[in-house]
Amino acid sequence: MTSSTFQFDFKDLKINSSRIETVLGYKEGEDRELVSGLIEEILTESKEISNIKAQYAIFHGVLFDNDTKSVEINNSSFHIKKIVFGQIKKSDSVAIFLCTAGEEIGIRSRKAMQERDLLKGYIYDVIGSEIVEAAADLMQAELEKSMLGSGKKITNRYSPGYCGWDVAEQHKLFQLIPDNFCRIRLTESALMDPVKSVSGIIGIGKDVKSNPYTCRICDLKDCIYRRAKEKKA
């Protein structure tokens, strides 16, 4: 197993108000005065409170079972289901990754909600999600760059809880990375703490590919990011 760790600055993520407004559902020309100042305020806070970390560990000799749509990594079997299996089955190795925006932005989102400032709490939540996804994009780009020298490519990243993959398998996934640089903890129900964290798998190999737009293969119909990406497509 080989691993890499990353600590990102907020400025590395290139998140701006326009991006957040798009995720919130605002269309071109719509009046967004109600939220623009609040978004700028929370983005400014986020530069100070975020603790953005990511890591991945690469495992070789993975085994794929076409009948059960599962992959075996270090003697642990993951039932990743049909959609994810189809995307990574040509891999000869995989990267298991963790990424977090840190605790504070989730804490502030919950506090605003408890104080009945629902809009502010929701914007904290959306910005926290954007932070961790942007950081995961950077981590993935670093992985892709590191594979170029050996002539290998990578797939998109896939996480437990999506495309039919049982979120409970997150426990097995975390056991593969005992040295948890990101300091993410799991609850008994396999939810991550800090809440603005992601984990998952990326396929690696000469015959795999990544797709620039993958919402079409995902079955999560009420995802806010599906709506945002569909507007860009």
Backbone torsions as a table, in degrees:
resi	resn	phi	psi	omega
1	MET	NA	131.3	173.0
2	THR	-116.7	146.1	-176.6
3	SER	-139.0	158.0	176.7
4	SER	-139.9	145.7	179.9
5	THR	-125.5	152.6	-176.0
6	PHE	-141.3	142.5	170.6
7	GLN	-123.9	116.3	-175.7
8	PHE	-104.1	144.7	170.3
9	ASP	-83.8	151.4	-179.9
10	PHE	-57.2	-38.2	-178.3
11	LYS	-63.8	-24.5	178.6
12	ASP	-65.0	-23.2	-172.2
13	LEU	-81.1	-23.0	178.8
14	LYS	56.4	45.6	176.3
15	ILE	-93.1	129.4	179.5
16	ASN	-129.9	175.3	-177.0
17	SER	-60.3	-41.7	-178.0
18	SER	-58.4	-41.2	178.7
19	ARG	-62.6	-43.5	-179.1
20	ILE	-67.8	-40.1	178.6
21	GLU	-61.5	-37.2	177.8
22	THR	-64.1	-45.0	178.9
23	VAL	-63.6	-35.5	178.7
24	LEU	-70.4	-13.7	175.2
25	GLY	104.5	7.6	179.6
26	TYR	-74.2	138.9	-179.9
27	LYS	-103.0	162.7	179.4
28	GLU	-56.6	127.5	177.8
29	GLY	90.6	-10.2	179.3
30	GLU	-74.6	147.7	178.3
31	ASP	-72.3	119.6	-179.0
32	ARG	-121.4	21.9	-178.2
33	GLU	-58.2	-34.3	-177.7
34	LEU	-60.0	-33.3	-172.6
35	VAL	-111.4	-19.6	-171.2
36	SER	-60.1	-44.1	179.6
37	GLY	-65.8	-39.6	-179.7
38	LEU	-66.9	-39.7	177.8
39	ILE	-62.5	-46.1	179.5
40	GLU	-60.7	-41.1	179.5
41	GLU	-60.9	-46.3	-176.9
42	ILE	-72.8	-34.1	175.5
43	LEU	-63.3	-40.7	178.0
44	THR	-62.8	-43.6	176.2
45	GLU	-60.2	-41.0	-174.0
46	SER	-62.2	-30.5	177.8
47	LYS	-61.2	-30.3	-176.3
48	GLU	-91.8	-31.8	-169.8
49	ILE	-100.0	-13.5	-175.8
50	SER	-75.6	143.2	174.8
51	ASN	-127.9	82.4	-164.9
52	ILE	-92.0	114.0	-177.9
53	LYS	-129.9	152.6	175.7
54	ALA	-150.6	156.8	175.2
55	GLN	-157.5	156.7	169.8
56	TYR	-141.5	154.1	175.3
57	ALA	-128.7	132.3	-177.1
58	ILE	-99.8	130.7	179.8
59	PHE	-118.6	133.0	-178.9
60	HIS	-103.9	168.9	176.0
61	GLY	66.2	35.8	179.5
62	VAL	-77.1	150.2	-177.7
63	LEU	-119.8	132.5	-179.8
64	PHE	-109.9	135.4	178.4
65	ASP	-114.1	108.2	-176.2
66	ASN	-67.3	-30.2	-178.3
67	ASP	-69.3	-43.7	-177.1
68	THR	-96.5	-3.4	-176.9
69	LYS	52.8	52.3	-178.2
70	SER	-131.0	162.9	176.8
71	VAL	-130.3	137.9	178.3
72	GLU	-104.0	123.5	-179.0
73	ILE	-126.5	118.1	-179.8
74	ASN	50.5	45.2	178.1
75	ASN	69.2	9.0	173.6
76	SER	-107.2	129.8	-177.4
77	SER	-99.1	129.9	179.9
78	PHE	-115.9	120.7	179.6
79	HIS	-89.0	84.3	-170.1
80	ILE	-82.1	-7.0	176.2
81	LYS	71.5	174.0	-165.5
82	LYS	-59.6	-47.3	-172.4
83	ILE	-66.1	-51.3	-179.3
84	VAL	-66.7	-41.1	179.0
85	PHE	-55.6	-44.7	-178.9
86	GLY	-62.8	-27.8	-178.1
87	GLN	-83.2	-27.1	-173.4
88	ILE	-117.6	1.3	-171.6
89	LYS	-64.4	-18.9	179.0
90	LYS	-90.6	6.2	-179.1
91	SER	-73.6	146.9	171.5
92	ASP	-104.1	-7.8	172.0
93	SER	-154.8	167.9	179.8
94	VAL	-137.5	153.9	172.0
95	ALA	-109.0	127.7	170.6
96	ILE	-96.6	130.0	-173.9
97	PHE	-126.6	154.7	171.5
98	LEU	-132.7	148.1	179.3
99	CYS	-156.2	141.2	179.9
100	THR	-144.6	151.1	172.7
101	ALA	-90.8	-5.7	-175.5
102	GLY	94.7	173.3	-172.5
103	GLU	-79.0	-37.9	-161.5
104	GLU	-62.8	-39.7	-175.6
105	ILE	-67.2	-33.6	175.2
106	GLY	-68.2	-37.5	177.9
107	ILE	-63.0	-43.4	-178.5
108	ARG	-69.7	-33.4	176.2
109	SER	-63.6	-47.0	179.8
110	ARG	-63.5	-40.7	-179.4
111	LYS	-63.1	-44.2	178.8
112	ALA	-62.8	-40.5	178.2
113	MET	-62.9	-43.8	179.3
114	GLN	-63.2	-30.0	178.7
115	GLU	-87.8	8.4	176.5
116	ARG	69.6	16.3	173.1
117	ASP	-92.1	76.2	-169.4
118	LEU	-66.9	-37.3	179.8
119	LEU	-64.1	-46.7	179.8
120	LYS	-62.5	-43.3	179.0
121	GLY	-61.1	-39.3	-179.8
122	TYR	-68.8	-39.9	179.4
123	ILE	-66.7	-40.7	172.6
124	TYR	-54.5	-45.6	-177.0
125	ASP	-62.2	-46.9	-179.1
126	VAL	-64.4	-44.0	179.8
127	ILE	-64.7	-39.0	176.3
128	GLY	-60.1	-42.0	177.6
129	SER	-64.8	-41.0	178.8
130	GLU	-65.2	-37.4	178.2
131	ILE	-60.4	-50.6	-175.3
132	VAL	-69.5	-34.2	178.5
133	GLU	-70.5	-39.0	177.8
134	ALA	-66.0	-39.1	177.2
135	ALA	-65.4	-39.4	177.1
136	ALA	-64.6	-35.6	175.5
137	ASP	-60.8	-43.4	179.6
138	LEU	-65.2	-43.1	177.9
139	MET	-60.2	-43.2	-179.7
140	GLN	-64.9	-38.5	177.8
141	ALA	-63.9	-37.7	177.3
142	GLU	-66.0	-40.1	176.9
143	LEU	-62.5	-46.1	-179.6
144	GLU	-59.8	-43.1	-179.9
145	LYS	-63.3	-39.3	-178.1
146	SER	-69.8	-22.5	-179.4
147	MET	-84.9	-18.2	-174.6
148	LEU	-59.5	-38.0	-177.0
149	GLY	-62.4	-28.9	179.6
150	SER	-97.4	9.2	177.1
151	GLY	72.8	23.5	-178.3
152	LYS	-108.7	156.8	178.5
153	LYS	-118.8	173.9	178.6
154	ILE	-129.2	159.8	174.4
155	THR	-90.5	179.9	166.9
156	ASN	-67.0	168.8	177.0
157	ARG	-93.6	146.9	-178.1
158	TYR	-134.8	138.6	-173.1
159	SER	-119.7	147.5	171.8
160	PRO	-55.9	141.1	-178.4
161	GLY	101.0	-10.5	-179.7
162	TYR	-117.1	152.0	174.6
163	CYS	55.7	33.2	176.5
164	GLY	86.1	-6.1	180.0
165	TRP	-74.5	120.0	-175.3
166	ASP	-62.2	124.9	-178.6
167	VAL	-63.1	-23.0	-179.8
168	ALA	-62.6	-22.3	179.5
169	GLU	-72.1	-4.2	174.6
170	GLN	-59.1	-32.4	179.3
171	HIS	-60.6	-45.1	179.0
172	LYS	-66.7	-37.5	179.5
173	LEU	-61.7	-44.5	-179.5
174	PHE	-66.5	-28.5	178.4
175	GLN	-67.3	-21.2	177.7
176	LEU	-75.9	-18.2	179.9
177	ILE	-123.5	74.4	-177.5
178	PRO	-64.4	-30.5	177.7
179	ASP	-88.7	84.9	-170.7
180	ASN	-86.9	89.1	-179.2
181	PHE	-58.5	-33.8	-176.7
182	CYS	-77.2	-12.1	179.4
183	ARG	58.5	37.3	176.3
184	ILE	-86.3	135.2	177.7
185	ARG	-110.3	155.0	177.0
186	LEU	-112.6	139.0	171.1
187	THR	-81.5	171.6	178.4
188	GLU	-59.4	-31.3	-179.9
189	SER	-86.5	11.6	174.8
190	ALA	72.1	17.9	172.7
191	LEU	-83.7	147.3	-175.8
192	MET	-91.4	146.7	175.2
193	ASP	-134.4	116.0	7.2
194	PRO	-62.6	149.1	-176.3
195	VAL	-67.8	-29.5	179.4
196	LYS	-87.9	70.7	-179.5
197	SER	-140.2	155.7	174.8
198	VAL	-136.5	154.2	175.6
199	SER	-144.8	166.1	177.5
200	GLY	161.5	-155.9	-171.5
201	ILE	-134.4	145.9	175.2
202	ILE	-132.5	128.7	177.8
203	GLY	-80.1	148.8	-179.5
204	ILE	-133.6	134.5	177.5
205	GLY	170.5	171.5	-179.2
206	LYS	-77.6	-20.9	-174.6
207	ASP	-110.5	12.7	179.1
208	VAL	-97.2	170.4	177.7
209	LYS	-148.7	158.9	173.9
210	SER	-108.9	151.5	-180.0
211	ASN	-112.8	131.3	-178.0
212	PRO	-68.6	-19.9	-175.0
213	TYR	-144.7	103.8	-169.9
214	THR	-115.1	7.1	178.0
215	CYS	-59.3	-28.0	-177.5
216	ARG	-64.1	-23.8	-179.0
217	ILE	-94.2	-9.0	-175.8
218	CYS	-91.9	144.9	-177.8
219	ASP	-102.8	14.1	178.3
220	LEU	-87.2	96.4	-168.9
221	LYS	-74.3	-26.1	-173.4
222	ASP	-102.6	22.0	-179.2
223	CYS	-72.9	129.5	179.9
224	ILE	-66.9	-27.2	-179.1
225	TYR	-74.8	-27.6	173.3
226	ARG	-59.9	-44.9	-178.8
227	ARG	-64.5	-42.0	-178.8
228	ALA	-65.6	-42.3	-177.3
229	LYS	-72.1	-32.3	178.1
230	GLU	-65.0	-30.1	177.8
231	LYS	-69.0	-32.1	-178.8
232	LYS	-80.9	-24.3	-172.8
233	ALA	-72.6	NA	NA
